[in-house]
Amino acid sequence: MIPAEWLHERLDETDPEKEARRELQRLEVDGLEAEQVLASAAFARWRHKWADFLGLMAPGDELWFFTSPPELWQSLAGVAGYAIVRDGKPIHVLTSRRS
């Protein structure tokens, strides 16, 4: 499980396409390249993973974007993704990026 210190941004949106667009913006992927990603079979698989992940949420849970500290990215041990937070603690994670 990830440390609570890695929680970066609380999300109010659960739409997979909107969140994918935000993730692509973080990676500086836009325009035609972003549209190709969203039309890909990989994104279709991501939609299923996302739906399964959101199915783990209970009333009162929060959805957060997380990322590990820069030094872990520099040492090729970085990870980012989404966490379901219950009572201030991450209880489920869905990884979207690794270094």
N, C-alpha and C positions, 0 to 999 in steps of 0.2 A: 504494500500500500504506500501511497505517497505521503510525505509530511504535509501538514496543514499549511506550512510556510510557503509551499509551492503554489497555493491557490492564488490566481492572478486576477480573475474577473468573474463576478457573478453574472450569470446569463438569465435573462427573462424569456428568451426566444428558444423554442425547441424545434423549429423548422430545419430539417437537415440541409436544404439547399441554401438557406440564408446563412447558416453557420458555416457551410462549406465555402461560401463566397468570402466570409470573414477570414477563414483559415487561408484561403488562397491569397487574400490581400496581405496577410501577415508574411507570406512567402514571396510577395511581390510578383504574383502570377495574375495576369489580367487579360482582358480582350479575348481574342480568338483562342488562345491557349487555355484560359479559364473555362470557356464554353466547351472546349473539347474534353476537358477533365470532367465537367458536369454531365456530359453526354456519354461517358465511358461506362463500360461494364464494371470497372472498379468502383465507380461512384454508386452504381446500382447495388453492389455488395455492401458498400458503406451504409446506404440507406437502411438495409436490413439489420446491420449491426447496431446502427443508431436507434432504430425502433426497439430492438431487444434490450438495449441499454436503458432507454427511457422507461421501459416496462418494469425496471427494477426500482423505480422511484415510488415512494410512499408519500401520503399527504404530509406536508411540512418539510420535505426534503428540498434541497437547493441544488441547482446545476451550476457548476463552475468550470471555467477554462483554467488549466494549470500548465506550468512550465517549470522545468528544473532550472537551477541557477546557471549562469553563463559558464562557470568553470567546468561544469559537467558537459556542456556542449563542446567546449574546447578540448576536453579529453575524450571526446567521442562516446560519452555516456549520457548524453542529454535525452530527455523525453518530454513530450508535451501531449496534451489531450484534454479529456473532460472527466470531471469527478462528480459523483453524486455525494452530497454532503448532508449528513444527518447529525443533528445536535453538535454542529461545529467540527465534525470529523469526517474525512473522506472515507466512504465505505465501499464504493465501486468506482472503477476507473475504466475509461475507454481511451486507449492510446491512439493518437493520430499522427505523431511524428517521433522518430528516433534518429539520433546522429550515429 
